[in-house]
Amino acid sequence: MLDEHQELTHSEDVKVQSHTQREKDEWVLHTVMIENCDTPFKFKRRKKYKSLIGANVNMTYYATTEGIAGFEMDIFKVVRIKRS
């Protein structure tokens, strides 16, 4: 997958500091913060996950921006996340 999409980044064995889940329509929106990174990682799924706080995870993601309260904020969109 990384060979086909040059904008994707893969990180292994990173520790999750914070994990929030909130429902929006039929989706559950997840926001994850990892150690030594100030940019949030966001993804959505149909169901809630068990909390990832304190877990080490492997993630594949890409950088993008999101408009919040009238200004642009950098975020990472997660394509795949798995406990390591």
Summary of the structure (lengths in Angstrom):
residues: 84
radius of gyration: 12.9
end to end distance: 18.6
largest distance: 36.8
contacts: 205
relative contact order: 0.28
helix: 0%
strand: 65%
